[in-house]
């Protein structure tokens, strides 16, 4: 009986095990069939049924998660492709994709219109059917190897015939790589640049015409590119500088400008280049003989037909003589032609400064000197001798005075000197030293001494230019009255003198 029970149990267990094994095998079979279906028809929306909670079920869950991720990635890829396709269709350029054999896998509407066919008719055709053999020949050998091996984009321009018209087409080819890095297909973009080429050719002819014209100009003419580099100088400019075109090209022109002017010119030029505006500037330019000449440089921006900035066109005028004349006139407006000292206009301006300083607590003094007996010298020896005496006096004043003092000739035989930042006591010593120096050093006709009379006063807070000059003139008149060759100081209320110099006090 026991034996029968054992045998029955074993039979039952065997049946159960066989059932379980058959169930697992059926699930494994269904999983294999599902995976095979996905491989043959990449439908990542399919999922493997999950039964129970064993390891086989866990494997099915993991595979389903991978399928979810693949479906999401595929949806994103499709979305991106649709975006790129939309952009390609909206482009006015010809956009196309071909396989490595040159068969068309995609062609946008613009490309189809240019070729006179529909996008559907172009699919599968080889590009050699509608692009000239020259294009294909160029894309051989080393160019093709670089493109395929290194993935370098490739650009070329060639003439193509479209619908009976010969057009210049610019083409860019870009390699499309697979997951392992190998080139799988080629993406291209072609653009009709015929009008652009015509415009460039026309501009080149225009520039050639104007260059020939400018080469005949008597003044230097120059041109830069859009980045500001010098690319042309006419014959007059090269002759002026003594350089060849290769020597002045680019940025070398800056070395021909005087060092003191270079920073100013560089700043002005860079600012005008950035704003693309006209400019005019004066600076010193080195001539072929090494001499620096003052020039006026005027420049205008120029543009092509599309309104693109092409650089500057400028002309140079030598203004050295004019500049010297202006400087000479400016000098004569403020200086005495005979002695070289500054004139009354400068003295009056300096007096205004001295008054302003007096109001801030800084004292100054003025002295007016008169050459004694000049009329007698002119009458006895002639005006030339008198002028020589005035010139000698002007030179002596320059030697005796400080560089900060203002020394002027007021006219005739009168000279005015302003001692700024100087107390009256110190100014009197200076005046007396000048009087003694004139007595010792100035001679006419080889031996006759000349002297000066000096009237002086201090600059006060309430003074005006007129009141100061009036007091100094009164002191000078008093010096003449007292016998000349003396320094007289005018100061109201003053009872004693300084350094034995007489002090004139009005009655």
Protein Blocks (a to p, Z undefined) as FASTA:
>chain_A
ZZmmmmmmmmmmmmmmmmmmmmmmmmmmmmmmmmmmmmmmccfkbccddehjbfklmmmm
mmmmmmmmmmmmmmmmmmmmmmmmmmmmmpmbdcddddfkopafbdcfklmmmnopafkl
mgopafklmpcfklmmmmgcjlmmmmmmnopacdddddddeehiacdddddddddddfko
pafbdcdddddfklmmmmmmmmmmmmmmmmmmmmmpmbdcddddfkopafbdcfklmmmn
opafklmgojlmmmmpcfklmmmmmmmmmmmmmnopacddddddddfkopacdddddddd
dddfkopafbjcdddddfklmmmmmmmmmmmmmccfklopacfklmmmmmmmmmmmmmno
pacdddddddehklmmmmmnojklmmmmmmmmmmmmmmmpcfkbccddfbhjbccdddeh
iafklmmmmmmmmmmmmmmmpcgehlaacddddddddddfkbcfklmmmmmmmmmmmmmm
nngaiacdddehiabdeehiacdddZZ
